[in-house]
């Protein structure tokens, strides 16, 4: 089934079926972004509200990293625990548009509650990945700097040419764990919102989608990372638009990647 056919299918009904993955093409990530942009323009209040929240969290992380790096892990862990619940609001806004409903801020803020057990388990999974990521980063730090703590703040350490080997090693580990996190979360959050699946099923389905279409999903991941990095350049102010765009586009990515409920489709055909 093509992504275009999947987009035209009605939303999944509340029944447990094996989750199937659609065929993808190189142009699909661009279509997801375009659809996400249109959704952002249709519900500016919801989008900008979430953009402000995400930007505030990013500034808090940045300030903590520069002034007190030892507390960065604690704050990042909190973000990972709350992130899926926050992201669901933007996804719900796009989902409402697809249903012909008007997205409202309050329902978007509390939409995660009906899937709270799955969201909590999925947040815990992300937290485990983040803790392994942090442990690997600490190991690289110890290998390159031995017992001597480098002088200067974190930004000076990263920009010092003498620390190029450390920066490259750190970048490789970051890319590795970032890829793992993306593979687990690519379609998990909208899938948990749209269908009655548990967090493990959603994560496995997301990983399977990445394994079945590695190049298209890699392109989608690179596009998300590039948008985020570009939005960070003007002191992170661009995140106010970038992250709502990615959040809305995530719904359309899910609708293009995950095929509609086969059981519901057969039932509709039988009653037609």
N, C-alpha and C positions, 0 to 999 in steps of 0.2 A: 504494500500500500504506500502510495506517495504521500509526502507531507501535505500537498494541496488537498488530497482526498480526506486526510485526517482532519484538516482544518474545517472541512465542511460537515463533518460528522457531529452529532449532538454530544454533549458532555457525558462522561461516564456516570452510570447509575450506581446506587449503593449496593453492589454485590461483588463478591470476591471471585475474580477470574485471573487467569495467568496473564501477566502484563506483557504485551507484545511490543516490539520495537519496529518502527517504520523505516523505510528506505530514505536515505538522505542524499542531498546533492550539495555541491560547493556553495551554491548561491543561497541556501537556506539560512545561514546565520545573518546575512544581510537583510533577508525578509523578516526575520525575528526582530532585529533592531528597528527596522522601519515600522513594524506594527507596534513595538514598544513605544516609539516616539509619538505615534498617533494617540496611543492610550494616555501618555503623559500630558498631551495637549488637551485631551478630553476631560481629564480630572486634575486640574492644576492644584487644587487645594490639598487633595490627598498626596499628590506627588511631592509638592514643595514641603509639606509637613514632614514627610519621611526624609526628604533631602536634608532638612534642617537637623533632624535627629542624627542621621548618619554623619553629617559634617561635624556636629558637636562631639560625637564619639571619636572621630578621627583626630580632631584637635586635641582632645584629652589624651589619646594615645601618644600623639606626637610630643606633647609637652612632657608627659611622663617619661618617654624614652630619652629625651634630651636632658632632663633634670634629675630624674631618679630611675635609671634603667632597671634597678632591682624590683620595682613595682610594675614594670611593663607587663610581665607575664600574668600577674594577678588581674590586671585590667583587661588584657587580651582574652583571658579565660572567661571573664564575665561577658565580654562581647560575644564570644562563641556560644555561650549558653543562651543568650538572649537573641542572637542574630536570626536563627530560623523563625522565631515568633514574629520578629519585626518584618522580615522579608515576606512573610505570608500576607501581610496587609497590602502590599503593592500587587502581589499576585492575585489576591482576592478582588482588587479594583479592576484588573484586566478581565478576570473571570466574570465579574458582574457586567462589564461592558459587553462581553460576548453573549451573555444571556439577555441583553437588552434592558438591564437594570441600571439605575444611577448609583455609582459608588459614593458611599458616605464614609467620613473619617472614622467615626466611632465603631461601626461594624467591622471596618478593616483592622482596627486596633485590637479587637477582641476575637477575631476569627480563628486564631490559633487554639482557643480554649476547647473547641469540640474535638480537636486532635491532640490534646495536651500530653497524653501519655506517649504517643509516637514522637511528638516534638521534643519532649524531655529526653527520651532515649536517643534520639538523633543528635541532640545537643551534647549528650554525654559522649557519643561516638566522636563528634568533632573535637571535643575536649581532650579525648585520649590521643587523637592525632596531633593536636596542638602541644600536648605535653611531651610526646615523643619528638616532635619538631624542636621544642625548646631544649630537651636533653641533648639532641644531636648538635644543636648550635653551641651549647655549653662545652661539649666535647671538642668541637673544632676550635673554640676559643682557647681551651686548655692546651691543645696540641700546638697552636701557633704562638701563644704567648707564655707557655710554661707557667711559672709561678709569678711572673712579673706582670703586674697590672699596668696596661698602657695608660699614659697620661692623656688628659683632655677628655672632653665629653664624647658621647657615642658618635656624633656627626663628624667630629675631627678625626676619630679613629677610622671611620669609613673612607674619608677623603684623603688620608695620608698615603702617598705613593708607596711608602715602605711597607704598607699593609696590604698590598695588591693581592698576594697569594691568599691571605686570609679572606679578603673580600670575594675572591673567585670561589673559594671553597664554600664559603657561607652562601653564595648565590646558587651554587649547585644543590646544596642541601635544601635551600628554600624552594627552588624549582621542583625538586623531587617531592617534598611534602605538600607543596602547593598543588601539584598535579594529582596527588592522592586525594587531597581534600576536594578538588574540583570533580574528580571522578565519582566520589561518593555523593556529592551534593548537586550534580548537574541538573537532575530532574527530580530529586527526592522530595523537596519541599512542596512544589505544586502537585506532585503525585499523592502525597499524604493529605493534601487539602482536597483533592478532587475525588479520590477513591479511598475506601476503607482498608488501607494497607498499613502494616506496621512499619516501623523505622528500618528494620533489617531488610525487609522485602523491598522497600523503596531504595535503600542504599545499594543493594545487589542489582536491582533493575538499572539504576543509574550507571553503575560500573559496567554492566553488560552493554548498555547503549554505547558507552565510550569504547569498549572493546570491539563491538561490531562495526562501528564507524569511527575509527581512531583519528583519521585525518580531518574529517569534518568537525568532530568534537574538539580536536586540538586547535583548529582554526577558531572555533567559538570561544575556547578558553583564552587564546591569545588576544582575541578581540576584546574580551572582558578586561583582561589585564592591561591592555594598551589604553582603553578608555579610562580605566582607573588611574593609571600612571599619569596620563595627560591631564586628568582632572586635578591631580595633586600639585601640579606646577604652580598655579597662582595661589599658593598657601592653602591648598585644599578646598578653595571656594568652589571649584568646578564640580566637586562631588555632590553639591546640592542638586545638580541636574544629572550627573553621570550615574549615580547609584539608583535613583528612581527609574532612569532609562533601562538599566540592566535588570532591575526588578520586574518591570512590566514586560520586558523582552523575554524574561525567564518563563513566563506563562506561555508565550507563543512558541518558545523553544520546546517546552513540554508537549504542547499540542501537536507540534510537528514531529517530535521524536517518538512519543508513546502513542501507539495505535488505540483507537476507541475500543470500548468494551465489546468483544465479539458476541457475547451472549445477548447483550442488549440489542445489537444490530440484527441478529437472527430473529429475535422476538418481534422487532418492528416489521421485518420482512414478512413474518408469518401472519401478522395481524393486518397487513396492508391489503 
